[in-house]
Amino acid sequence: MRTSWFKALVLGGMVAAVVMPGGSPVQAQAEVEVPYWASIQRDEAFARAGPMASYQIEWVFRRKNLPVKVVKRYGTWRQIQDPDGWTGWMHSNMLSRKRTAIVQGNVSAIRAAPQDSAKLMWRAQPGVVGELGDCEAGWCEFAIDRRAGWVRQDEIWGAGAP
């Protein structure tokens, strides 16, 4: 009897989940030393006064991919710091290890190469969030949708050591 490609895919995924070391994403996050960078992975994420669902919701983040710094861990809860310095507790399933950054300060020049003399590709206003790539010599790869370039590391929040 032939197995359908879908059934093979599902069964293969189940076997991979059992065989793969590291377990769940929550366990993977638990293995990372704090502080570390993360990003909000939902369109709406609640931040609470403490590390339990019974604590009052203090802030609702409505900014998917916003970079945050994880500063403490308590079970499946993470105390985060946002780009403005505010802290609160968020369940780990609201967070992703996807590296993002946010433009801060003035309008930032996004260049074709990691140097001030490189061709100007476009400009990004403060508050623009993008995916963060590698950083070198004070410059970081920065991608917004399908556009990518280099931005000065001191003009974004979410890069460097947390």
N, CA, C and O of each residue as an XYZ file, in Angstrom:
648
protein
N       0.838     -1.181      0.000
C       0.000      0.000      0.000
C       0.882      1.242      0.000
O       1.828      1.348      0.780
N       0.557      2.182     -0.889
C       1.313      3.429     -0.990
C       0.831      4.424      0.050
O      -0.367      4.540      0.306
N       1.784      5.147      0.654
C       1.450      6.199      1.610
C       1.395      7.518      0.860
O       2.273      7.820      0.051
N       0.373      8.291      1.127
C       0.282      9.589      0.457
C       1.431     10.484      0.892
O       1.995     10.303      1.972
N       1.774     11.445      0.054
C       2.868     12.373      0.383
C       2.548     13.165      1.644
O       3.450     13.496      2.414
N       1.257     13.475      1.865
C       0.883     14.244      3.047
C       1.089     13.419      4.316
O       1.625     13.908      5.311
N       0.656     12.162      4.261
C       0.804     11.276      5.414
C       2.288     11.064      5.715
O       2.684     11.041      6.880
N       3.102     10.912      4.686
C       4.543     10.740      4.865
C       5.156     11.987      5.499
O       6.028     11.893      6.363
N       4.694     13.141      5.063
C       5.192     14.397      5.617
C       4.832     14.509      7.095
O       5.678     14.872      7.913
N       3.592     14.203      7.441
C       3.141     14.276      8.834
C       3.895     13.276      9.692
O       4.387     13.619     10.767
N       3.987     12.021      9.214
C       4.700     10.997      9.981
C       6.176     11.340     10.114
O       6.763     11.152     11.179
N       6.772     11.834      9.059
C       8.177     12.252      9.106
C       8.389     13.375     10.100
O       9.391     13.393     10.814
N       7.462     14.305     10.152
C       7.550     15.406     11.110
C       7.423     14.920     12.531
O       8.111     15.412     13.426
N       6.541     13.951     12.747
C       6.368     13.407     14.096
C       7.630     12.680     14.531
O       8.053     12.817     15.678
N       8.237     11.911     13.636
C       9.470     11.208     13.962
C      10.573     12.216     14.250
O      11.330     12.044     15.206
N      10.676     13.255     13.445
C      11.698     14.282     13.661
C      11.505     14.969     14.998
O      12.480     15.281     15.681
N      10.259     15.208     15.381
C       9.987     15.856     16.663
C      10.416     14.977     17.825
O      10.869     15.485     18.851
N      10.279     13.665     17.676
C      10.673     12.750     18.730
C      12.187     12.598     18.777
O      12.768     12.534     19.861
N      12.836     12.538     17.611
C      14.264     12.288     17.520
C      15.097     13.540     17.760
O      16.206     13.449     18.288
N      14.584     14.702     17.383
C      15.364     15.932     17.466
C      15.676     16.277     18.922
O      14.783     16.261     19.768
N      16.941     16.588     19.215
C      17.282     16.990     20.572
C      16.799     18.403     20.847
O      16.525     19.172     19.926
N      16.698     18.732     22.119
C      16.347     20.103     22.471
C      14.905     20.267     22.849
O      14.578     21.216     23.561
N      14.020     19.398     22.414
C      12.624     19.474     22.818
C      11.896     20.659     22.236
O      12.107     21.044     21.086
N      11.035     21.228     23.053
C      10.136     22.281     22.603
C      10.827     23.627     22.519
O      11.916     23.800     23.067
N      10.194     24.610     21.823
C      10.751     25.958     21.770
C      10.906     26.564     23.157
O      11.828     27.346     23.388
N      10.013     26.213     24.089
C      10.125     26.734     25.451
C      11.412     26.223     26.090
O      12.120     26.978     26.757
N      11.718     24.932     25.884
C      12.959     24.386     26.421
C      14.157     25.048     25.772
O      15.146     25.335     26.445
N      14.083     25.294     24.467
C      15.185     25.946     23.767
C      15.420     27.347     24.323
O      16.566     27.756     24.503
N      14.337     28.090     24.599
C      14.498     29.419     25.184
C      15.062     29.316     26.588
O      15.825     30.186     27.008
N      14.701     28.264     27.330
C      15.166     28.113     28.703
C      16.668     27.870     28.752
O      17.308     28.176     29.758
N      17.236     27.330     27.690
C      18.659     27.031     27.656
C      19.511     28.262     27.372
O      20.716     28.234     27.621
N      18.940     29.312     26.874
C      19.674     30.521     26.543
C      19.889     31.343     27.810
O      18.965     31.522     28.603
N      21.106     31.840     27.998
C      21.390     32.671     29.166
C      20.723     34.032     29.006
O      20.670     34.585     27.908
N      20.217     34.563     30.114
C      19.668     35.909     30.090
C      20.781     36.894     30.429
O      21.686     36.545     31.187
N      20.746     38.093     29.901
C      19.746     38.600     28.965
C      20.019     38.107     27.540
O      21.141     37.742     27.188
N      18.948     38.111     26.731
C      19.074     37.791     25.314
C      18.011     38.554     24.533
O      17.018     39.011     25.098
N      18.231     38.684     23.231
C      17.281     39.373     22.354
C      16.202     38.408     21.901
O      16.462     37.228     21.670
N      15.000     38.920     21.779
C      13.880     38.168     21.226
C      13.011     39.166     20.460
O      13.342     40.348     20.376
N      11.921     38.692     19.914
C      10.962     39.584     19.262
C       9.561     39.053     19.533
O       9.370     37.868     19.805
N       8.605     39.937     19.455
C       7.218     39.545     19.678
C       6.728     38.835     18.423
O       6.839     39.368     17.319
N       6.187     37.635     18.591
C       5.806     36.846     17.415
C       4.313     36.870     17.109
O       3.870     36.191     16.183
N       3.544     37.618     17.848
C       2.098     37.676     17.635
C       1.669     39.097     17.295
O       2.365     40.062     17.612
N       0.515     39.213     16.648
C      -0.043     40.534     16.362
C      -0.501     41.238     17.627
O      -0.562     42.467     17.680
N      -0.822     40.449     18.645
C      -1.247     41.001     19.929
C      -0.642     40.135     21.032
O      -0.865     38.925     21.073
N       0.125     40.763     21.927
C       0.784     40.039     23.010
C       0.617     40.816     24.307
O       0.826     42.029     24.351
N       0.237     40.102     25.362
C      -0.007     40.733     26.658
C       1.243     40.696     27.515
O       1.938     39.682     27.587
N       1.517     41.821     28.165
C       2.586     41.886     29.165
C       1.919     42.105     30.513
O       1.063     42.977     30.660
N       2.316     41.313     31.486
C       1.670     41.317     32.798
C       2.594     41.870     33.875
O       3.798     42.035     33.673
N       1.983     42.152     35.034
C       2.716     42.700     36.174
C       3.625     41.656     36.807
O       4.600     42.014     37.467
N       3.329     40.382     36.623
C       4.125     39.307     37.196
C       4.082     38.074     36.329
O       3.373     38.048     35.322
N       4.838     37.038     36.706
C       4.998     35.847     35.861
C       3.920     34.780     36.031
O       4.236     33.612     36.258
N       2.656     35.168     35.924
C       1.542     34.214     35.934
C       0.351     34.851     35.236
O       0.235     36.076     35.180
N      -0.529     34.019     34.707
C      -1.714     34.529     34.015
C      -2.665     35.251     34.968
O      -3.519     36.018     34.523
N      -2.529     35.019     36.246
C      -3.400     35.684     37.224
C      -2.997     37.139     37.485
O      -3.772     37.904     38.057
N      -1.803     37.514     37.073
C      -1.381     38.907     37.238
C      -2.092     39.805     36.231
O      -2.463     39.375     35.139
N      -2.266     41.038     36.620
C      -2.932     42.040     35.785
C      -2.147     42.304     34.495
O      -0.918     42.370     34.498
N      -2.890     42.451     33.395
C      -2.266     42.851     32.131
C      -1.944     44.340     32.242
O      -2.829     45.159     32.491
N      -0.675     44.681     32.055
C      -0.257     46.079     32.151
C      -0.105     46.737     30.790
O      -0.232     47.955     30.667
N       0.166     45.936     29.770
C       0.390     46.506     28.450
C       0.037     45.480     27.396
O       0.312     44.292     27.563
N      -0.568     45.928     26.316
C      -0.852     45.063     25.181
C       0.013     45.541     24.019
O      -0.146     46.658     23.527
N       0.925     44.681     23.592
C       1.771     45.003     22.445
C       1.025     44.606     21.184
O       0.574     43.468     21.054
N       0.897     45.526     20.273
C       0.251     45.262     18.975
C       1.248     45.543     17.859
O       0.937     46.236     16.890
N       2.429     45.005     18.006
C       3.504     45.261     17.062
C       4.308     43.985     16.851
O       5.337     43.771     17.493
N       3.827     43.145     15.948
C       4.536     41.907     15.635
C       5.962     42.236     15.200
O       6.195     43.211     14.485
N       6.901     41.420     15.634
C       8.332     41.530     15.325
C       9.063     42.624     16.098
O      10.251     42.844     15.863
N       8.388     43.312     17.010
C       9.066     44.318     17.814
C      10.180     43.648     18.607
O       9.937     42.635     19.262
N      11.411     44.195     18.563
C      12.478     43.583     19.362
C      12.273     43.861     20.842
O      11.828     44.942     21.230
N      12.600     42.880     21.655
C      12.566     43.026     23.107
C      13.806     42.337     23.669
O      14.405     41.468     23.035
N      14.169     42.753     24.874
C      15.275     42.125     25.577
C      14.684     41.281     26.701
O      13.918     41.789     27.520
N      15.029     40.011     26.746
C      14.592     39.139     27.836
C      15.621     39.284     28.955
O      16.801     38.985     28.774
N      15.149     39.753     30.128
C      16.066     40.033     31.234
C      15.963     39.040     32.384
O      16.906     38.900     33.163
N      14.824     38.345     32.503
C      14.645     37.323     33.548
C      13.770     36.210     33.024
O      13.057     36.374     32.034
N      13.833     35.071     33.701
C      13.060     33.904     33.329
C      12.424     33.334     34.589
O      13.067     33.267     35.637
N      11.164     32.923     34.490
C      10.480     32.246     35.588
C       9.564     31.208     34.966
O       8.473     31.545     34.507
N       9.989     29.952     34.944
C       9.223     28.900     34.279
C       9.066     29.222     32.803
O      10.054     29.406     32.092
N       7.821     29.290     32.345
C       7.559     29.609     30.930
C       7.344     31.107     30.720
O       6.942     31.527     29.635
N       7.605     31.907     31.735
C       7.418     33.355     31.661
C       8.758     34.053     31.500
O       9.776     33.617     32.037
N       8.733     35.148     30.748
C       9.936     35.936     30.512
C       9.666     37.395     30.878
O       8.658     37.974     30.473
N      10.579     37.974     31.648
C      10.477     39.411     31.890
C      11.201     40.086     30.732
O      12.373     39.819     30.468
N      10.482     40.957     30.056
C      11.030     41.618     28.871
C      11.213     43.097     29.126
O      10.588     43.685     30.009
N      12.088     43.678     28.328
C      12.268     45.128     28.299
C      12.039     45.564     26.861
O      12.615     44.992     25.936
N      11.196     46.581     26.671
C      10.918     47.055     25.314
C      11.909     48.166     24.944
O      12.699     48.579     25.792
N      11.885     48.658     23.702
C      12.837     49.679     23.271
C      12.779     50.980     24.088
O      13.750     51.737     24.110
N      11.661     51.242     24.753
C      11.551     52.450     25.575
C      12.021     52.233     27.004
O      12.046     53.177     27.794
N      12.398     50.994     27.352
C      12.885     50.688     28.689
C      11.838     50.132     29.635
O      12.163     49.790     30.772
N      10.586     50.032     29.195
C       9.507     49.501     30.034
C       9.711     48.001     30.200
O      10.139     47.329     29.262
N       9.411     47.465     31.385
C       9.529     46.029     31.618
C       8.199     45.439     32.061
O       7.396     46.102     32.717
N       7.984     44.193     31.696
C       6.800     43.443     32.082
C       7.041     41.971     31.807
O       8.070     41.599     31.242
N       6.098     41.137     32.202
C       6.223     39.687     32.038
C       5.350     39.202     30.886
O       4.195     39.607     30.752
N       5.919     38.330     30.058
C       5.213     37.798     28.898
C       5.446     36.287     28.836
O       6.541     35.804     29.123
N       4.400     35.552     28.457
C       4.555     34.113     28.291
C       5.495     33.853     27.125
O       5.468     34.574     26.128
N       6.328     32.824     27.249
C       7.337     32.542     26.219
C       6.727     32.225     24.858
O       7.395     32.406     23.840
N       5.461     31.752     24.806
C       4.863     31.448     23.499
C       4.501     32.705     22.712
O       4.102     32.611     21.551
N       4.633     33.869     23.324
C       4.403     35.136     22.624
C       5.688     35.666     21.988
O       5.667     36.648     21.245
N       6.801     35.005     22.288
C       8.109     35.489     21.858
C       8.750     34.560     20.843
O       8.472     33.362     20.801
N       9.605     35.139     20.037
C      10.371     34.405     19.041
C      11.848     34.758     19.205
O      12.183     35.844     19.679
N      12.716     33.850     18.819
C      14.162     34.142     18.829
C      14.590     34.841     17.537
O      15.774     35.120     17.349
N      13.649     35.121     16.660
C      13.936     35.851     15.423
C      14.519     37.213     15.783
O      13.926     37.954     16.567
N      15.668     37.546     15.219
C      16.339     38.802     15.548
C      15.778     39.944     14.691
O      15.787     39.886     13.462
N      15.301     40.959     15.366
C      14.796     42.157     14.714
C      15.412     43.364     15.402
O      16.029     43.239     16.460
N      15.243     44.517     14.802
C      15.730     45.766     15.389
C      14.767     46.877     15.006
O      13.992     46.742     14.059
N      14.823     47.977     15.747
C      13.961     49.126     15.485
C      14.835     50.366     15.335
O      15.771     50.577     16.106
N      14.520     51.174     14.342
C      15.253     52.418     14.114
C      14.901     53.391     15.233
O      13.731     53.591     15.557
N      15.938     53.991     15.816
C      15.730     54.958     16.890
C      16.435     56.259     16.555
O      17.372     56.290     15.758
N      15.964     57.343     17.183
C      16.616     58.637     16.995
C      16.124     59.328     15.749
O      14.942     59.652     15.628
N      17.034     59.553     14.822
C      16.721     60.264     13.578
C      16.460     59.296     12.437
O      16.561     58.080     12.600
N      16.125     59.845     11.289
C      15.977     59.041     10.078
C      17.329     58.398      9.783
O      18.358     59.072      9.816
N      17.331     57.093      9.493
C      18.569     56.352      9.253
C      18.766     56.073      7.774
O      17.824     55.730      7.060
N      19.990     56.224      7.332
C      20.357     55.902      5.959
C      20.613     54.406      5.863
O      21.380     53.847      6.647
N      19.968     53.762      4.901
C      20.198     52.339      4.637
C      21.065     52.289      3.382
O      20.664     52.749      2.313
N      22.240     51.729      3.531
C      23.238     51.767      2.461
C      23.481     50.394      1.841
O      23.120     49.368      2.416
N      24.098     50.391      0.659
C      24.354     49.164     -0.093
C      25.486     48.328      0.509
O      25.566     47.124      0.267
N      26.347     48.958      1.281
C      27.483     48.276      1.909
C      27.721     48.895      3.287
O      27.225     49.987      3.565
N      28.464     48.220      4.138
C      28.670     48.722      5.497
C      29.716     49.843      5.597
O      30.764     49.679      6.220
N      29.405     50.976      4.971
C      30.289     52.145      5.053
C      29.519     53.404      4.685
O      28.593     53.361      3.874
N      29.903     54.519      5.282
C      29.202     55.786      5.049
C      29.241     56.228      3.590
O      28.331     56.919      3.132
N      30.268     55.845      2.866
C      30.403     56.267      1.467
C      29.636     55.376      0.492
O      29.578     55.682     -0.699
N      29.054     54.294      0.967
C      28.312     53.368      0.090
C      27.033     54.033     -0.419
O      26.519     54.973      0.186
N      26.541     53.526     -1.533
C      25.334     54.054     -2.162
C      24.154     54.032     -1.178
O      23.907     53.028     -0.509
N      23.439     55.150     -1.104
C      22.240     55.241     -0.288
C      21.118     54.476     -0.993
O      20.754     54.796     -2.125
N      20.574     53.462     -0.311
C      19.501     52.658     -0.892
C      18.141     53.309     -0.609
O      17.325     53.467     -1.516
N      17.908     53.679      0.637
C      16.700     54.375      1.068
C      16.916     54.860      2.483
O      17.979     54.643      3.065
N      15.920     55.513      3.036
C      15.980     55.995      4.421
C      14.840     55.360      5.215
O      13.762     55.094      4.682
N      15.104     55.125      6.500
C      14.094     54.529      7.381
C      13.827     55.480      8.537
O      14.757     55.970      9.177
N      12.557     55.735      8.800
C      12.161     56.633      9.881
C      12.262     55.931     11.231
O      12.221     54.703     11.302
N      12.395     56.718     12.308
C      12.366     56.121     13.639
C      11.065     55.327     13.832
O       9.991     55.764     13.418
N      11.181     54.164     14.462
C      10.019     53.307     14.683
C       9.879     52.192     13.674
O       9.077     51.279     13.870
N      10.651     52.246     12.585
C      10.594     51.185     11.581
C      11.288     49.947     12.145
O      12.400     50.031     12.665
N      10.621     48.797     12.037
C      11.159     47.532     12.515
C      11.560     46.690     11.314
O      10.832     46.613     10.325
N      12.721     46.060     11.409
C      13.186     45.186     10.345
C      13.926     43.990     10.893
O      14.288     43.947     12.069
N      14.149     43.005     10.013
C      14.927     41.829     10.410
C      16.396     42.198     10.478
O      16.902     42.959      9.653
N      17.058     41.657     11.457
C      18.459     41.952     11.689
C      19.308     40.806     11.173
O      19.050     39.642     11.479
N      20.315     41.138     10.395
C      21.269     40.139      9.913
C      22.560     40.243     10.703
O      22.545     40.561     11.892
N      23.658     39.977     10.050
C      24.969     40.056     10.701
C      25.367     41.500     10.948
O      24.979     42.406     10.211
N      26.144     41.695     11.992
C      26.692     43.012     12.302
C      28.210     42.922     12.269
O      28.801     41.944     12.728
N      28.828     43.959     11.718
C      30.286     44.001     11.660
C      30.761     45.446     11.613
O      30.194     46.276     10.903
N      31.784     45.729     12.362
C      32.436     47.043     12.375
C      31.438     48.193     12.535
O      31.563     49.223     11.872
N      30.448     48.017     13.416
C      29.498     49.092     13.684
C      28.351     49.210     12.694
O      27.594     50.179     12.746
N      28.204     48.234     11.784
C      27.124     48.224     10.792
C      26.373     46.907     10.892
O      26.960     45.879     11.227
N      25.063     46.935     10.600
C      24.247     45.714     10.629
C      23.431     45.594      9.354
O      22.950     46.586      8.806
N      23.284     44.351      8.891
C      22.357     44.085      7.795
C      20.950     44.283      8.341
O      20.633     43.843      9.446
N      20.113     44.948      7.558
C      18.778     45.314      8.019
C      17.828     45.141      6.853
O      18.029     45.737      5.795
N      16.783     44.322      7.034
C      15.846     44.047      5.943
C      14.425     44.375      6.367
O      13.970     43.987      7.443
N      13.737     45.100      5.493
C      12.332     45.435      5.694
C      11.594     44.932      4.467
O      11.828     45.399      3.352
N      10.700     43.977      4.683
C      10.007     43.311      3.580
C      11.043     42.736      2.621
O      11.834     41.880      3.018
N      11.058     43.179      1.386
C      12.006     42.638      0.399
C      13.203     43.549      0.170
O      14.021     43.291     -0.713
N      13.310     44.601      0.951
C      14.422     45.549      0.800
C      15.447     45.292      1.886
O      15.099     45.147      3.058
N      16.709     45.234      1.498
C      17.770     44.977      2.469
C      18.944     45.908      2.212
O      19.181     46.339      1.084
N      19.654     46.199      3.250
C      20.832     47.044      3.154
C      21.562     47.040      4.489
O      21.380     46.138      5.307
N      22.381     48.050      4.697
C      23.188     48.164      5.899
C      22.845     49.453      6.633
O      22.683     50.506      6.018
N      22.737     49.358      7.960
C      22.433     50.512      8.792
C      23.500     50.594      9.891
O      24.037     49.571     10.318
N      23.801     51.807     10.342
C      24.748     51.963     11.445
C      24.150     51.341     12.704
O      22.989     51.587     13.030
N      24.930     50.550     13.398
C      24.452     49.830     14.568
C      23.973     50.771     15.668
O      23.053     50.422     16.407
N      24.569     51.946     15.795
C      24.168     52.872     16.858
C      22.860     53.601     16.550
O      22.400     54.402     17.364
N      22.256     53.337     15.393
C      20.986     53.955     15.024
C      19.787     53.018     15.202
O      18.648     53.386     14.914
N      20.063     51.802     15.680
C      18.991     50.825     15.882
C      19.077     50.251     17.290
O      20.134     50.250     17.921
N      17.919     49.756     17.768
C      17.863     49.057     19.066
C      17.518     47.608     18.801
O      16.560     47.309     18.088
N      18.305     46.704     19.377
C      18.096     45.280     19.166
C      19.327     44.589     18.658
O      19.318     43.371     18.475
N      20.401     45.338     18.420
C      21.644     44.776     17.925
C      22.700     44.819     19.027
O      22.544     45.532     20.018
N      23.748     44.072     18.851
C      24.835     44.063     19.830
C      24.504     43.183     21.022
O      23.567     42.386     20.986
N      25.283     43.339     22.070
C      25.063     42.550     23.283
C      23.810     43.069     23.995
O      23.627     44.279     24.126
N      22.951     42.157     24.453
C      21.712     42.610     25.122
C      21.959     43.258     26.469
O      21.013     43.680     27.134
